[in-house]
Amino acid sequence: MELETILRDFGFVLAFVVLALLFGLIAVFIPRLIAPRTVGAKTESVYECGMDPFGSAWIRYAALFYLYALIFIAFDVDVLYLFPVATSYVRGGKPEEFLALAVFVLLLVLAIAYAWGKGVFRWKYEDL
């Protein structure tokens, strides 16, 4: 390739990156410029969907819930991989593709069984 062609192609990428950064910076700084600067009890309070807040916003939250969140994210990503594979298999797949899909699903099942065996899905109310 010629140097001019390479520079032109990377010029488009550079222009795209500069525009993306510019839009991001505009989205951050325009509200800062036009937002009201008053500080008071209303602006410092916690917003609870239009309701007056009661109690403290700093409550004790069980750290065990992160295990559910991690498992949910892992399986959500796995499902994202399963959809394209399943749709390509519907159009007429080979047995090797089905075997690969079956191994993938088996690994997911084994991951659930392992987490269940380690007691991830079970805790006492006192632990919360």
FIKOLZA-1660 file (N, C-alpha, C; in steps of 0.1 Angstrom, whole numbers, plus 5000, padded with zeros to 4 digits):
% residues 128
   i   px   py   pz ch aa at
   1 5008 4988 5000  A  M  N
   1 5000 5000 5000  A  M CA
   1 5009 5012 5000  A  M  C
   2 5003 5022 4995  A  E  N
   2 5011 5035 4994  A  E CA
   2 5009 5042 5008  A  E  C
   3 5018 5051 5011  A  L  N
   3 5018 5058 5023  A  L CA
   3 5006 5067 5024  A  L  C
   4 5002 5073 5012  A  E  N
   4 4990 5082 5012  A  E CA
   4 4978 5075 5016  A  E  C
   5 4976 5062 5011  A  T  N
   5 4964 5054 5013  A  T CA
   5 4964 5051 5028  A  T  C
   6 4975 5047 5034  A  I  N
   6 4975 5044 5048  A  I CA
   6 4972 5056 5057  A  I  C
   7 4978 5067 5053  A  L  N
   7 4975 5079 5061  A  L CA
   7 4961 5083 5060  A  L  C
   8 4955 5082 5048  A  R  N
   8 4941 5086 5046  A  R CA
   8 4932 5076 5054  A  R  C
   9 4935 5063 5054  A  D  N
   9 4926 5054 5062  A  D CA
   9 4927 5057 5077  A  D  C
  10 4940 5059 5082  A  F  N
  10 4941 5062 5096  A  F CA
  10 4936 5076 5099  A  F  C
  11 4935 5084 5089  A  G  N
  11 4930 5098 5091  A  G CA
  11 4915 5097 5095  A  G  C
  12 4908 5088 5088  A  F  N
  12 4894 5086 5091  A  F CA
  12 4892 5080 5106  A  F  C
  13 4900 5071 5109  A  V  N
  13 4900 5066 5123  A  V CA
  13 4903 5077 5133  A  V  C
  14 4913 5084 5131  A  L  N
  14 4917 5095 5140  A  L CA
  14 4905 5105 5141  A  L  C
  15 4899 5109 5130  A  A  N
  15 4888 5118 5130  A  A CA
  15 4876 5112 5138  A  A  C
  16 4874 5100 5137  A  F  N
  16 4863 5093 5144  A  F CA
  16 4866 5094 5159  A  F  C
  17 4878 5091 5163  A  V  N
  17 4882 5091 5177  A  V CA
  17 4881 5105 5183  A  V  C
  18 4886 5115 5175  A  V  N
  18 4885 5129 5180  A  V CA
  18 4870 5133 5181  A  V  C
  19 4862 5130 5172  A  L  N
  19 4848 5133 5173  A  L CA
  19 4841 5126 5185  A  L  C
  20 4845 5114 5187  A  A  N
  20 4839 5106 5199  A  A CA
  20 4843 5113 5212  A  A  C
  21 4856 5117 5213  A  L  N
  21 4861 5124 5225  A  L CA
  21 4854 5137 5226  A  L  C
  22 4852 5144 5215  A  L  N
  22 4846 5157 5216  A  L CA
  22 4831 5156 5221  A  L  C
  23 4824 5146 5215  A  F  N
  23 4810 5145 5220  A  F CA
  23 4809 5141 5234  A  F  C
  24 4819 5132 5239  A  G  N
  24 4819 5129 5253  A  G CA
  24 4822 5141 5262  A  G  C
  25 4832 5149 5258  A  L  N
  25 4835 5161 5266  A  L CA
  25 4824 5171 5266  A  L  C
  26 4817 5172 5255  A  I  N
  26 4805 5181 5254  A  I CA
  26 4794 5176 5263  A  I  C
  27 4792 5163 5264  A  A  N
  27 4781 5158 5272  A  A CA
  27 4785 5160 5287  A  A  C
  28 4797 5161 5290  A  V  N
  28 4801 5163 5304  A  V CA
  28 4801 5177 5308  A  V  C
  29 4806 5186 5300  A  F  N
  29 4808 5200 5304  A  F CA
  29 4796 5209 5301  A  F  C
  30 4788 5206 5292  A  I  N
  30 4776 5215 5289  A  I CA
  30 4767 5215 5302  A  I  C
  31 4763 5203 5307  A  P  N
  31 4755 5204 5319  A  P CA
  31 4762 5211 5331  A  P  C
  32 4775 5210 5332  A  R  N
  32 4782 5218 5343  A  R CA
  32 4781 5233 5341  A  R  C
  33 4780 5237 5328  A  L  N
  33 4779 5251 5326  A  L CA
  33 4765 5257 5328  A  L  C
  34 4755 5249 5325  A  I  N
  34 4741 5254 5325  A  I CA
  34 4734 5250 5338  A  I  C
  35 4739 5241 5346  A  A  N
  35 4732 5236 5358  A  A CA
  35 4732 5247 5369  A  A  C
  36 4721 5248 5376  A  P  N
  36 4721 5257 5387  A  P CA
  36 4731 5254 5398  A  P  C
  37 4736 5265 5404  A  R  N
  37 4747 5263 5414  A  R CA
  37 4742 5264 5429  A  R  C
  38 4729 5264 5431  A  T  N
  38 4724 5265 5444  A  T CA
  38 4726 5253 5452  A  T  C
  39 4729 5254 5465  A  V  N
  39 4731 5243 5474  A  V CA
  39 4722 5245 5486  A  V  C
  40 4715 5235 5489  A  G  N
  40 4706 5236 5500  A  G CA
  40 4702 5222 5505  A  G  C
  41 4692 5221 5514  A  A  N
  41 4688 5209 5519  A  A CA
  41 4682 5200 5508  A  A  C
  42 4674 5206 5499  A  K  N
  42 4668 5198 5488  A  K CA
  42 4678 5192 5479  A  K  C
  43 4689 5200 5475  A  T  N
  43 4699 5195 5466  A  T CA
  43 4708 5185 5472  A  T  C
  44 4709 5185 5485  A  E  N
  44 4719 5176 5492  A  E CA
  44 4712 5163 5497  A  E  C
  45 4698 5162 5496  A  S  N
  45 4691 5151 5500  A  S CA
  45 4692 5140 5490  A  S  C
  46 4689 5127 5494  A  V  N
  46 4689 5116 5485  A  V CA
  46 4676 5116 5478  A  V  C
  47 4676 5114 5465  A  Y  N
  47 4664 5114 5457  A  Y CA
  47 4658 5100 5456  A  Y  C
  48 4646 5098 5461  A  E  N
  48 4639 5085 5461  A  E CA
  48 4627 5085 5453  A  E  C
  49 4628 5088 5440  A  C  N
  49 4617 5087 5431  A  C CA
  49 4605 5096 5435  A  C  C
  50 4608 5108 5439  A  G  N
  50 4598 5118 5443  A  G CA
  50 4593 5117 5457  A  G  C
  51 4596 5106 5464  A  M  N
  51 4592 5105 5478  A  M CA
  51 4602 5111 5487  A  M  C
  52 4597 5116 5498  A  D  N
  52 4607 5121 5508  A  D CA
  52 4614 5109 5514  A  D  C
  53 4627 5109 5515  A  P  N
  53 4634 5098 5520  A  P CA
  53 4632 5096 5536  A  P  C
  54 4632 5084 5540  A  F  N
  54 4631 5082 5554  A  F CA
  54 4642 5072 5558  A  F  C
  55 4647 5073 5570  A  G  N
  55 4658 5065 5574  A  G CA
  55 4671 5069 5568  A  G  C
  56 4681 5060 5569  A  S  N
  56 4694 5064 5564  A  S CA
  56 4697 5057 5551  A  S  C
  57 4704 5064 5542  A  A  N
  57 4707 5058 5529  A  A CA
  57 4718 5048 5530  A  A  C
  58 4725 5048 5541  A  W  N
  58 4737 5039 5544  A  W CA
  58 4732 5027 5552  A  W  C
  59 4727 5017 5545  A  I  N
  59 4722 5005 5552  A  I CA
  59 4732 4994 5550  A  I  C
  60 4732 4984 5559  A  R  N
  60 4741 4973 5558  A  R CA
  60 4736 4964 5546  A  R  C
  61 4744 4961 5537  A  Y  N
  61 4741 4953 5525  A  Y CA
  61 4749 4941 5526  A  Y  C
  62 4743 4929 5524  A  A  N
  62 4750 4916 5525  A  A CA
  62 4760 4915 5513  A  A  C
  63 4772 4912 5517  A  A  N
  63 4782 4910 5506  A  A CA
  63 4781 4897 5499  A  A  C
  64 4772 4888 5504  A  L  N
  64 4770 4875 5498  A  L CA
  64 4763 4877 5485  A  L  C
  65 4756 4888 5483  A  F  N
  65 4748 4889 5470  A  F CA
  65 4757 4891 5458  A  F  C
  66 4770 4894 5460  A  Y  N
  66 4779 4896 5449  A  Y CA
  66 4781 4882 5442  A  Y  C
  67 4779 4871 5449  A  L  N
  67 4781 4858 5443  A  L CA
  67 4770 4856 5432  A  L  C
  68 4757 4860 5436  A  Y  N
  68 4746 4859 5427  A  Y CA
  68 4749 4868 5415  A  Y  C
  69 4754 4880 5417  A  A  N
  69 4757 4889 5406  A  A CA
  69 4767 4884 5397  A  A  C
  70 4778 4878 5402  A  L  N
  70 4789 4872 5394  A  L CA
  70 4783 4860 5386  A  L  C
  71 4776 4852 5392  A  I  N
  71 4770 4840 5384  A  I CA
  71 4760 4845 5374  A  I  C
  72 4752 4855 5377  A  F  N
  72 4743 4861 5367  A  F CA
  72 4751 4866 5355  A  F  C
  73 4761 4874 5357  A  I  N
  73 4769 4880 5347  A  I CA
  73 4776 4869 5338  A  I  C
  74 4781 4859 5345  A  A  N
  74 4788 4848 5337  A  A CA
  74 4778 4841 5328  A  A  C
  75 4766 4838 5333  A  F  N
  75 4756 4831 5325  A  F CA
  75 4750 4840 5315  A  F  C
  76 4749 4853 5317  A  D  N
  76 4744 4862 5308  A  D CA
  76 4753 4863 5296  A  D  C
  77 4766 4864 5298  A  V  N
  77 4776 4864 5287  A  V CA
  77 4776 4850 5280  A  V  C
  78 4774 4839 5287  A  D  N
  78 4773 4826 5280  A  D CA
  78 4761 4825 5271  A  D  C
  79 4750 4831 5275  A  V  N
  79 4738 4831 5267  A  V CA
  79 4740 4839 5254  A  V  C
  80 4748 4850 5256  A  L  N
  80 4751 4858 5244  A  L CA
  80 4759 4851 5234  A  L  C
  81 4767 4841 5239  A  Y  N
  81 4775 4833 5229  A  Y CA
  81 4766 4822 5224  A  Y  C
  82 4756 4817 5231  A  L  N
  82 4748 4806 5227  A  L CA
  82 4738 4810 5216  A  L  C
  83 4733 4822 5216  A  F  N
  83 4723 4826 5206  A  F CA
  83 4729 4825 5192  A  F  C
  84 4740 4831 5188  A  P  N
  84 4745 4830 5175  A  P CA
  84 4749 4816 5171  A  P  C
  85 4754 4808 5180  A  V  N
  85 4757 4794 5177  A  V CA
  85 4744 4786 5174  A  V  C
  86 4734 4788 5182  A  A  N
  86 4722 4781 5180  A  A CA
  86 4715 4785 5167  A  A  C
  87 4715 4798 5163  A  T  N
  87 4709 4802 5151  A  T CA
  87 4717 4796 5139  A  T  C
  88 4730 4795 5140  A  S  N
  88 4738 4790 5129  A  S CA
  88 4735 4775 5128  A  S  C
  89 4733 4768 5139  A  Y  N
  89 4730 4754 5139  A  Y CA
  89 4717 4751 5133  A  Y  C
  90 4707 4760 5134  A  V  N
  90 4694 4758 5129  A  V CA
  90 4694 4757 5113  A  V  C
  91 4703 4765 5108  A  R  N
  91 4704 4765 5093  A  R CA
  91 4711 4753 5087  A  R  C
  92 4714 4743 5095  A  G  N
  92 4720 4731 5090  A  G CA
  92 4734 4729 5095  A  G  C
  93 4736 4725 5107  A  G  N
  93 4749 4724 5112  A  G CA
  93 4754 4709 5111  A  G  C
  94 4767 4708 5114  A  K  N
  94 4774 4696 5114  A  K CA
  94 4773 4689 5128  A  K  C
  95 4775 4676 5128  A  P  N
  95 4775 4670 5142  A  P CA
  95 4786 4675 5151  A  P  C
  96 4797 4679 5145  A  E  N
  96 4808 4684 5153  A  E CA
  96 4804 4697 5160  A  E  C
  97 4796 4705 5153  A  E  N
  97 4792 4718 5159  A  E CA
  97 4782 4715 5170  A  E  C
  98 4773 4705 5168  A  F  N
  98 4764 4702 5179  A  F CA
  98 4772 4696 5191  A  F  C
  99 4782 4689 5189  A  L  N
  99 4790 4683 5200  A  L CA
  99 4797 4695 5207  A  L  C
 100 4802 4705 5200  A  A  N
 100 4809 4716 5207  A  A CA
 100 4799 4724 5215  A  A  C
 101 4787 4725 5210  A  L  N
 101 4776 4732 5217  A  L CA
 101 4772 4724 5230  A  L  C
 102 4772 4711 5228  A  A  N
 102 4768 4703 5240  A  A CA
 102 4779 4703 5250  A  A  C
 103 4792 4704 5246  A  V  N
 103 4803 4705 5256  A  V CA
 103 4802 4718 5263  A  V  C
 104 4799 4729 5256  A  F  N
 104 4797 4742 5262  A  F CA
 104 4786 4742 5272  A  F  C
 105 4775 4737 5269  A  V  N
 105 4764 4736 5278  A  V CA
 105 4767 4727 5290  A  V  C
 106 4774 4717 5288  A  L  N
 106 4778 4708 5299  A  L CA
 106 4788 4715 5308  A  L  C
 107 4797 4723 5303  A  L  N
 107 4805 4731 5312  A  L CA
 107 4797 4741 5320  A  L  C
 108 4787 4747 5314  A  L  N
 108 4778 4756 5322  A  L CA
 108 4771 4748 5333  A  L  C
 109 4766 4736 5330  A  V  N
 109 4760 4728 5341  A  V CA
 109 4770 4724 5352  A  V  C
 110 4782 4721 5348  A  L  N
 110 4792 4717 5358  A  L CA
 110 4796 4729 5366  A  L  C
 111 4796 4741 5361  A  A  N
 111 4799 4753 5368  A  A CA
 111 4788 4756 5379  A  A  C
 112 4775 4753 5375  A  I  N
 112 4764 4755 5384  A  I CA
 112 4765 4744 5395  A  I  C
 113 4768 4732 5391  A  A  N
 113 4769 4721 5401  A  A CA
 113 4781 4724 5411  A  A  C
 114 4792 4729 5406  A  Y  N
 114 4803 4732 5415  A  Y CA
 114 4800 4743 5424  A  Y  C
 115 4793 4754 5419  A  A  N
 115 4789 4765 5428  A  A CA
 115 4779 4760 5439  A  A  C
 116 4770 4751 5435  A  W  N
 116 4760 4746 5444  A  W CA
 116 4767 4737 5454  A  W  C
 117 4777 4729 5450  A  G  N
 117 4784 4721 5459  A  G CA
 117 4792 4729 5469  A  G  C
 118 4797 4740 5465  A  K  N
 118 4805 4749 5474  A  K CA
 118 4796 4757 5484  A  K  C
 119 4783 4756 5482  A  G  N
 119 4774 4763 5491  A  G CA
 119 4771 4778 5487  A  G  C
 120 4774 4781 5475  A  V  N
 120 4772 4795 5470  A  V CA
 120 4757 4799 5471  A  V  C
 121 4748 4790 5468  A  F  N
 121 4734 4793 5468  A  F CA
 121 4727 4792 5481  A  F  C
 122 4735 4789 5492  A  R  N
 122 4729 4786 5505  A  R CA
 122 4736 4795 5516  A  R  C
 123 4729 4802 5523  A  W  N
 123 4734 4809 5535  A  W CA
 123 4723 4811 5545  A  W  C
 124 4727 4814 5557  A  K  N
 124 4718 4816 5568  A  K CA
 124 4714 4830 5568  A  K  C
 125 4703 4833 5574  A  Y  N
 125 4698 4847 5575  A  Y CA
 125 4707 4855 5584  A  Y  C
 126 4713 4848 5594  A  E  N
 126 4722 4855 5603  A  E CA
 126 4735 4861 5596  A  E  C
 127 4738 4854 5585  A  D  N
 127 4750 4859 5578  A  D CA
 127 4748 4872 5570  A  D  C
 128 4735 4875 5568  A  L  N
 128 4732 4887 5561  A  L CA
 128 4735 4899 5570  A  L  C
% end
